């Protein structure tokens, strides 16, 4: 009897662990599952870098040129920014605007423009920012009023929470390294080192 109970308990533990592994896989599987208009890379990319960022976060704005330079210097990184509304309504509106610009094929242009202008981001400043990004303001206004774009931001935030995210920026490198800068902001060399570490982990797993 006791032996049977023990076997049942072991079976439950194995099932639970299996479920946890499956759940974790599903979470990470969703990470870079986005359209081509929301990613920056090339066909030769062998590494994915997903960044959860908030446009209202000064650290996200500070690290932006560094991660961009690291991605360009490496040359084989598929970079996916996933804006979240971690800091409130203004951040949510900015993220929706960026996804609205994507409807015109200008996701990264608006992404960069809002990062550059965020301290002054407002409805009054939006036409200037849109012009800087090469975005048609009339079409943008029509798009940002739809519910679909809000769902992108909600989905990003939901995934961020499910992954245990607690601060922005958070970088997940090739689904293997979960990196949140602390203290001084990382340098280009720091990111390149993390990329190399992720590739090393991938190589070990394939052996």
Secondary structure as UniProt FT lines:
FT   HELIX           2..29
FT   TURN            30..32
FT   HELIX           36..38
FT   TURN            43..44
FT   STRAND          47..53
FT   TURN            55..56
FT   HELIX           58..74
FT   STRAND          77..83
FT   TURN            86..87
FT   HELIX           89..102
FT   TURN            103..105
FT   HELIX           107..117
FT   HELIX           118..120
FT   HELIX           123..133
FT   HELIX           137..144
FT   HELIX           147..162
FT   TURN            163..164
FT   STRAND          170..173
FT   TURN            174..176
FT   STRAND          177..179
FT   HELIX           188..206
//
